[in-house]
Amino acid sequence: MIFANPDLDLILPELVLLGGTLLMLMVDLFARQNGRWLTHALALLVLAATAGMVLAQGMTLTGTAWNGAYERDVLSAVLKLAICLVSALCLIYSRSYLADRNLWAGEFYLLVLFAVLGMSILVSAGNLIIIYLGLELMALSTYALVALHRDNRRASEAAVKYFVLGALASGMLLYGMSMIFGATGSLDISTIAATYGANETTNSLMAFGTAFIVVGLAFKLGAAPFHMWLPDVYQGAPTAVTTFIGSAPKLAAFGMAWRLLEGALGGLSESWTDMLSLLAVASLAIGNLAAIMQTNLKRMLAYSTISHVGFLLLGLIQGTPDGYAAALFYAICYALMSAGAFGVILWLARQGFEAEDIDDLKGLNQRAPWAAFVMLLFMASLAGIPPLVGFFGKLMVLKAVIEAGRLWLAIAAVVFAVIGAFYYLRVIKAMYFDKPEGADAMPAKDRGLSIALSANGLAQLGLGLYWGPLIAWCLRAFS
């Protein structure tokens, strides 16, 4: 025990993250532009210290703080470790890109760390107010990140769209929470779960609030038909920002979905599982079919995200520990795959050249064989091709859906996954079978980026061949 107050011991990772962020704010205040590497290194050190504190607490530590408002369990620990890892990878990938565009500023690192703090609070929330505070801290930071390139009209437009639709989603979620509070008289998740079944009026009001909560979650996850913000934001934001918002926040959104749906509204599972089924099918259909028509790689990956959110929702439908573990495994694997795919774009980009069109990758194998191979690993893993980890993520989710007695959902998911493989294979074809066109985009001479991206790419194969420890952690989170 470090503090006399045991509640403070449970939130040590958040205290380390907040303290490190404030320290970095002071350091950056006096750092010159050519000394920005110190801010970069300190941000990575803060993330490493936060992850280290989570591990130091132990993966089996459980407990609540402040009368249940904060929960420390295996799920929150796994998600925090994954969020710190993915966020650190995003920072490493982004350094050269930001420096080439005069965006390498302390604001980027501060906003990322504050977003990570919001995610950390979100996945440990045991109270509706704490969920909302964590969500808004994450959301407000990402809104500002999208608008980081203030002189870019497309980035500013994307930020406005993101803010307006994000505010609408937050309003929907908050209204649903108010209905739950009106029905139960409590904001505590465990109390809400115990209140279900008290009387018919309470159950009806909770069902009404659940509908708004599901809509708010669908907006935040980017599930169809509430996905309209996602392609424009992914394309309009600087690629360094897209890399971050397309990966780590999905882990936090999964944690929020589980806390709200299973933790608080588990008694209404018959209602929200049907809604999630419809959202999953719509996401799989719209995401995969729309991605086929895209020529912009960032926009294609945005629609790909929508389809992967459909798979993530399928894992939540079963409502059992095995189903949730499959969804958690899929969320972690997708965050690594998505960060890596956008990371390759950052690797190839240089000043005056964004490398964000599929045609920019034509003949990449002839110009940069290793970059083409790493991108092939990410594309094949996203497509679900064995023996890469993306295949096993899809397989586990489909297994959970079949065990839930929803064979039609599994068949629909397989059909759309086969359709979705086309646009991933199109990228691979462009790299290996087409002749080079346009600018001669070569990988950036950033050793850190090259090493991190290569490690992430090879991890797709390594985790595919040896995924036992990761799935064991995921199963332990719900046991």
Helices and strands as residue ranges (DSSP letters): H 6-10, H 12-30, G 33-35, H 36-57, E 63-65, E 70-72, H 74-100, H 106-123, H 128-146, H 153-184, H 189-195, H 200-221, H 230-236, H 239-245, H 248-258, I 259-264, G 266-268, H 269-292, H 297-317, H 321-348, G 358-361, H 364-367, H 369-383, H 389-403, H 407-433, H 447-465, H 468-477
